Amino acid sequence: MISKHDIQKLAALSRIKLTSEEEASVAGDMENILGYVQQIQDVSAQHTGTHVRDTNAPHNVLRADEEPHQSGAYTEALLAATPARHGNYVKVKKIL
Amino acid sequence: MKHDLAHMTIATARELLDRGDVSAVELADAYCARIAEKNPTLNAYLEVYDDVREQAKAADTMLAAGTRHALTGIPISIKDNILIQGKIASAASQMLATYRASYDATVIDRLKKQGAVFLGRTNMDEFAMGGSTENSAFGPTKNPHDLSRVPGGSSGGAAASVAADLAVAALGSDTGGSIRQPASFCGVVGLKPTHGAVSRYGLMAMASSLDQIGPLAKTVADTEILFNAIAGRDSKDATSIDRPRPPTHDKKLVVGVPRDFLEKGVDPDVLENFENSLAALKQSGVEIRDINLPNLKYSLAVYYVIMPAEVSSNLARFDGVRYGAHVDAPTMLEEYLATRRAGFGAESRRRIMLGTYVLSTGYYDAYYGKATMVRELLKDDFNTVFATGVDCILTPTSPTPAFTIGEKSTDPLAMYLADIFTVSANLVALPAISVPSGFANRAGARVPLGIQFTAPYAREDLLFTIGKLFEKANRA
């Protein structure tokens, strides 16, 4: 069972504000969905092998730590998308 | 000059352009005129770009200079979650309603180099979450075959744009069926490539281990052309792969059918059409074999644990600080809460919370851990079947034809069940294609149906071969 308290906690963790009607409807939807996905508990087999990836699938691909792009090359394009800026800083509310 | 857009494919348009029978500008104008006429009803496009003519002129310049790539001058539509620098990419969400992309997605970069013409951005379920486009913040798209029905989703606008001749072809994205299911609902071809076959750089992340960009088109041959143009390793996506050269295939094609999976919950018209499709394949020399994928029945449950888990992580970036919507509030925390409240629609909120739940302490092992284990078992199932000499696995694409607008929008679980045949390919990273297979009669309308072939890892070539064979057999 998913209680109203659980939903409020999940909403807080998800950083989403819900009205109390929405809390009730989300609780109902989640009950249904979790009831459905519960069937994976019926699988008794264990996957014994390691998580085998297809041999041609890439694995732990890393880029050499070299040739950085020119400093500031993308600063303006990225800052232009921010809702609020202060010079070359992203502007946010005081945190502490 | 009047153009026959109903029969326009990438292949025919290519001939017309190369012969000089039509210019890229004329072709783009013809599509823009048709969009202006049809889109107010269909809502397939959220925006038609204001520089279509300039793009087409540039393509004409390329053609005049003798540069002819497969897509030079070909007008296509782009799903609203793929970035084109300087253009709005909203993912059909209020969160990004006015967001302009800072860079080009790799697929866009590759198509630009070929001189493709981007007509506009197509409607979708918000952040690609849904199977009907009803989750769009900007109203649903309508199915061109029956306006009372959904076009499928999440790439519903993309499928409708091709079906209604509002684009020659389209780019969509597929996380659990979002290319194939709308393709089947709208009577077009849709390909979900192997995970990694196409770079995801510049595609808004929904569930990264499942997401792929892919083509929608009128024919299998067109789908192949567009796939070839966008596929291949990209240094900006560490999961992308080089395309292996496929082995030559000269033996009889073998198609496996997981019979026991088709017993429950499939519409009788869909089943009948599926049997007819099997008969047509047999007629053209394909061997049909019954197969068993023991864990296939768990795939939807596995998907609805893994997908929301990844969604809850990926959508954490929409916080009103770096881009997109921002709601002012007294504190930082309240700004997060209010921004995400205002920006996300109901389905996005639901999946974020579901993902947060399955990943939380106390539930992680029972849900996410278990689902990840069953996912590996499912991979083994597919590998075992392919190891017996089966080339492709065949199912219907969707258990029902397109449903009516509003029919499932209040019951999320009923909507999820529409993904039952498509999610497995994403879970096991395999390529799958939906090909039109006929029609069902619904209240006087002819509603399209589709069948889905799934191939071994990186074997898109098999999907194209058998898809073309089926197109021919089904036409006969």
Interface residues (C-beta under 8 A of the other chain):
Chain A: I7 L10 A11 L13 S14 R15 I16 K17 L18 E22 V26 D29 M30 N32 I33 L34 Y36 V37 Q38 Q39 I40 Q41 D42 V43 A45 Q46 H47 G49 H51 V52 D54 N56 A57 P58 V61 L62 R63 Y74 A77 L78 A80 A81 T82 P83 A84 V90 V92 K93 K94 I95
Chain B: Y99 R100 S102 Y103 H195 G196 S235 A238 T239 S240 I241 P244 N295 Y298 L300 A301 V302 Y304 V305 S312 A316 D319 G320 V321 R322 Y323 G324 A325 H326 A329 P330 T331 M332 L333 E335 Y336 L337 A338 R340 R341 F344 R349 R350 I352 M353 L354 T356 Y357 S360 A366 Y367 K370 A371 M373 V374 E376 L377 K379 D380 P412 L413 Y416 A429 Y457 A458
